[in-house]
Amino acid sequence: MIRCRLPSYEYKSIFSNELHSFLKFRKSLGYACRQEPYVFKTLDDHFCGMRLMEKEITYDLFESWIESLPIGPSTKSAYTSRYRTFALYLQKLGCIAYVPQGFTMKSHYVPQIFSDNELKRLFKACDNLKTRRSATNAHISFPVVVRMLYGCGLRISEALGLKIADVDLRNGILHVRNAKGNRDRLVPMSKSLTGICRQYFKAFHSDAAPEDYFFHSENGTCYLNCWASKWMYVVLEQAGLDRNVNPENGKGRALHALRHTFAVNSLRKMQTDDVDRYRAIPILSTYMGHDDIYGTELYLQMTADVHADMIQKVTAYSASVFPEVE
């Protein structure tokens, strides 16, 4: 029986004790802390590289770290948010630490939507995934991850955070816990996706425990988002799909594009089936874990050239639910 665990990192900087104690504190509050250990490893490495000898984080030190990372604006926002909670923790301990006011940016991001043909090529590449290491399980796990992201519109952290107990293979329902906004939700799967998950479970979890992760590495650790992103780039290359289709906004065909595609295709199907928008749109918003229906409307606004009629319907619905206040 494999007991899945999060990857552990050894911190070596002058803040090593504080980093370990902070993560322990966060876990005691019920946070999953799946990405924080890796984020803080980059921070710890930067401290070591700068030969930091005093427990003080200045604005310049923070800026030199965040700007040294080979990541896009949205990821920098996520890293900044995680650092901010750590800096506040350090201040409580009496340390001097710069606390950023938040990483806000004007987004001109247009989500990339996979066409039906591109999805076929993507799935085919997943099913024929070529790996360089015989020990890796990526060729087994990643095709299921991709289908779950597209078939359920999940965020990647939601999929990788699923435990065995969260995947009801009998009824085809996922229990997404501690998602964005610390909310839980139930996500029904299609019959075909449920069947794929059953086959994966049978082949990969012969002796599993409820607390094990549904997707885990060959050595029993929980997969991180960066693992999935790496294999997504490999699959895109093998499928012959251009990764950087929209370089001006810093985004291309990333994993989150599968969630965007799910949303757009779901709304397209509702329009085709003439489903009552007053009932369907709030259900889709809840299904995807949006804060409100405006999160769903955003997908339509970003794809106005294809779904202008649906945008008009959603806007009319939004106005009736949330009238303007003069």
C-alpha positions in Angstrom: 0.0 0.0 0.0 1.4 3.4 -1.0 0.9 6.3 1.3 0.9 9.4 -0.9 2.6 12.4 0.5 3.5 15.9 -0.6 7.1 16.4 -1.8 9.4 17.6 0.9 12.1 20.2 0.5 15.1 21.0 2.6 15.5 24.7 3.3 19.0 25.9 3.9 18.9 29.7 4.2 18.9 31.8 7.3 15.1 31.6 7.3 15.0 27.8 7.1 13.4 27.3 10.6 10.8 30.0 9.9 9.8 28.5 6.6 9.3 25.0 8.2 7.4 26.4 11.1 5.2 28.5 8.8 4.2 25.5 6.7 3.5 23.5 9.8 1.4 26.3 11.1 -0.6 26.6 7.8 -1.2 22.8 7.8 -2.5 23.0 11.4 -5.1 25.5 10.2 -6.4 23.0 7.6 -4.7 24.3 4.5 -3.5 21.7 2.0 -0.2 23.5 1.3 0.4 21.6 -2.0 2.2 24.4 -3.8 3.7 26.5 -1.0 6.7 24.2 -0.3 7.9 24.6 -3.8 7.3 28.3 -3.9 9.2 28.8 -0.7 12.0 26.6 -2.0 12.6 29.1 -4.8 12.6 31.9 -2.1 15.0 29.9 0.1 17.3 29.2 -2.9 17.3 33.0 -3.7 18.3 33.8 -0.1 21.1 31.3 -0.3 22.3 32.7 -3.6 22.2 36.2 -2.2 24.2 35.0 0.8 21.7 36.5 3.2 23.2 36.7 6.7 20.5 38.7 8.5 16.8 37.9 9.1 15.5 40.9 7.2 13.6 40.9 3.9 13.7 44.3 2.1 11.7 45.5 -0.8 14.7 45.1 -3.1 15.3 41.5 -1.9 11.7 40.6 -2.6 11.8 42.3 -6.0 15.0 40.6 -7.0 13.5 37.2 -6.1 10.1 37.7 -7.9 11.8 39.1 -11.0 14.3 36.3 -11.2 11.6 33.7 -11.6 10.9 32.5 -15.2 7.1 32.7 -14.8 4.3 34.8 -16.2 2.4 37.6 -14.6 -0.5 35.5 -13.2 2.0 33.0 -11.6 3.9 35.9 -10.1 0.7 37.1 -8.6 0.2 33.7 -7.0 3.8 33.6 -5.7 3.4 37.1 -4.3 0.3 36.1 -2.5 2.0 33.2 -0.8 5.1 35.2 0.1 2.8 37.9 1.6 1.3 35.5 4.1 4.8 34.4 5.1 6.0 38.0 5.5 3.1 38.7 7.8 4.0 35.6 9.8 7.6 36.8 10.1 6.4 40.2 11.3 4.4 38.4 14.1 7.7 36.8 15.1 9.4 40.2 15.3 11.3 39.9 12.1 11.7 42.7 9.5 9.9 41.6 6.3 8.6 43.7 3.4 4.9 43.0 2.9 3.6 43.7 -0.7 0.2 45.3 -1.0 -0.8 42.6 -3.5 0.1 42.0 -7.1 -2.6 43.5 -9.2 -2.5 43.8 -12.9 -4.7 44.8 -15.8 -5.4 41.7 -17.6 -5.7 41.6 -21.3 -5.8 37.8 -21.2 -7.8 36.1 -23.8 -8.3 32.4 -22.9 -7.2 29.9 -25.6 -10.0 27.6 -26.7 -9.2 24.2 -28.3 -11.1 23.4 -31.4 -12.7 20.0 -31.8 -9.9 19.0 -34.2 -7.2 20.2 -31.7 -8.8 18.3 -28.9 -8.7 15.1 -30.9 -5.0 15.7 -31.7 -4.4 16.4 -28.0 -6.1 13.3 -26.7 -4.3 11.2 -29.3 -1.0 12.6 -28.3 -1.8 11.8 -24.6 -2.7 8.2 -25.4 0.6 7.8 -27.3 2.7 9.8 -24.8 6.4 9.0 -25.1 8.4 9.3 -21.9 12.1 9.3 -21.5 12.3 7.5 -18.2 10.9 4.0 -17.7 10.2 4.7 -14.0 7.7 7.5 -14.6 3.9 7.0 -14.5 3.1 10.1 -16.6 2.0 8.1 -19.6 -0.6 6.4 -17.4 -1.7 9.3 -15.2 -1.5 12.4 -17.4 -4.0 11.2 -20.1 -6.6 10.8 -17.3 -5.7 14.1 -15.8 -6.3 15.9 -19.2 -9.6 14.2 -19.7 -10.7 15.1 -16.2 -9.8 18.8 -16.7 -11.7 19.0 -20.0 -14.6 16.7 -19.0 -15.3 18.4 -15.7 -13.8 21.9 -16.2 -11.6 21.5 -13.1 -8.7 23.6 -12.1 -5.5 21.7 -12.2 -5.0 22.0 -8.4 -8.5 20.6 -7.9 -7.7 17.5 -10.0 -4.3 16.8 -8.4 -5.7 17.3 -4.9 -8.3 14.6 -5.2 -8.0 11.7 -2.8 -9.3 8.2 -3.4 -12.2 9.0 -1.0 -13.1 12.0 -3.1 -13.7 9.9 -6.3 -17.0 8.1 -6.3 -16.5 5.6 -9.1 -19.8 3.9 -8.5 -21.9 7.1 -9.1 -19.4 9.0 -11.1 -19.1 12.0 -8.8 -16.0 14.0 -7.7 -15.9 15.7 -4.3 -13.7 18.7 -4.8 -12.5 20.0 -1.4 -10.9 23.3 -0.3 -11.1 24.7 -3.8 -10.7 28.4 -4.6 -12.4 30.4 -1.8 -12.1 27.4 0.5 -15.3 25.9 -0.9 -16.3 22.3 -1.5 -18.5 21.1 -4.3 -19.7 17.9 -6.0 -18.9 17.5 -9.7 -20.7 14.8 -11.7 -18.7 13.1 -14.4 -19.9 11.7 -17.7 -20.3 8.0 -18.1 -17.3 7.8 -20.5 -15.0 9.7 -18.1 -16.2 7.6 -15.2 -15.3 4.5 -17.1 -11.8 5.8 -17.8 -11.3 6.6 -14.2 -12.4 3.1 -13.2 -9.9 1.6 -15.6 -7.2 3.9 -14.2 -8.1 3.0 -10.7 -8.0 -0.7 -11.4 -4.6 -0.5 -13.0 -3.0 1.9 -10.7 -4.6 1.5 -7.3 -4.6 -2.2 -6.6 -4.1 -1.6 -2.9 -5.2 1.9 -2.2 -6.3 3.6 1.0 -9.0 6.3 1.1 -6.5 9.0 2.1 -4.2 8.3 -0.8 -4.2 10.8 -3.7 -6.0 9.6 -6.8 -3.1 10.9 -8.9 0.4 10.3 -7.5 3.9 9.9 -8.6 5.9 6.6 -8.8 7.4 7.3 -5.4 4.2 8.0 -3.7 4.2 11.8 -3.7 1.4 14.1 -4.7 1.9 15.7 -8.2 2.4 19.4 -8.3 1.0 21.8 -10.9 4.4 22.2 -12.4 4.5 18.4 -13.2 1.2 18.7 -15.1 2.4 21.8 -16.9 5.6 20.1 -18.0 3.8 17.2 -19.5 1.2 19.5 -21.2 4.0 21.1 -23.1 5.4 17.7 -24.1 1.9 16.6 -25.3 1.4 19.8 -27.3 4.7 19.3 -29.0 3.9 15.7 -29.9 0.5 16.7 -31.1 2.0 19.4 -33.4 0.1 22.2 -31.6 1.7 25.6 -31.2 2.1 26.4 -27.5 2.5 30.1 -27.8 -0.6 31.1 -29.9 -1.0 34.5 -28.2 2.4 35.7 -27.0 1.3 39.3 -26.5 -0.7 38.5 -23.4 1.9 36.1 -22.0 -0.4 33.1 -22.3 -0.6 30.2 -24.7 -2.2 26.8 -24.7 -1.8 25.9 -21.1 -3.6 23.4 -18.9 -6.2 26.0 -17.9 -7.2 26.3 -21.5 -9.0 22.9 -21.0 -11.2 24.5 -18.4 -11.9 27.4 -20.7 -12.8 25.0 -23.5 -15.1 23.1 -21.2 -17.0 26.3 -20.3 -17.3 27.6 -23.8 -18.4 24.2 -25.2 -20.9 23.8 -22.4 -22.4 27.2 -23.1 -22.4 26.4 -26.8 -24.3 23.2 -26.2 -26.9 25.0 -24.0 -27.5 27.4 -26.8 -27.9 24.7 -29.3 -30.2 22.7 -27.1 -32.2 25.9 -26.3 -31.8 25.3 -22.5 -33.5 27.9 -20.3 -30.6 30.3 -19.4 -32.2 31.2 -16.1 -31.7 27.7 -15.0 -28.6 26.6 -16.9 -26.1 29.4 -16.3 -26.3 29.4 -12.5 -25.9 25.6 -12.5 -22.8 25.9 -14.7 -21.3 28.6 -12.4 -21.8 26.3 -9.4 -20.5 23.3 -11.3 -17.3 25.1 -12.1 -16.9 26.7 -8.7 -17.2 30.3 -9.8 -17.9 33.0 -7.2 -20.9 34.2 -9.1 -22.4 34.0 -12.6 -20.1 36.8 -13.8 -17.2 34.3 -13.7 -19.2 32.3 -16.3 -20.1 35.4 -18.3 -16.4 36.3 -18.6 -15.7 33.3 -20.9 -18.4 34.6 -23.2 -17.0 38.2 -23.2 -13.6 36.8 -24.1 -15.0 34.9 -27.1 -17.4 37.4 -28.4 -16.7 36.8 -32.0 -18.1 33.2 -31.7 -20.8 33.6 -29.0 -22.2 37.1 -29.5 -25.8 35.8 -29.2 -25.1 33.9 -26.0 -23.4 37.0 -24.5 -26.5 39.0 -25.1 -28.6 36.4 -23.3 -26.3 36.1 -20.3 -26.1 39.9 -20.0 -29.8 40.2 -20.0 -30.0 37.5 -17.3 -27.3 39.2 -15.2 -29.2 42.5 -15.3 -32.4 40.9 -14.0 -30.6 39.1 -11.1 -28.4 42.0 -10.2 -30.1 45.3 -11.2 -28.1 48.5 -11.2 -28.2 50.6 -8.1 -28.4 54.3 -8.8 
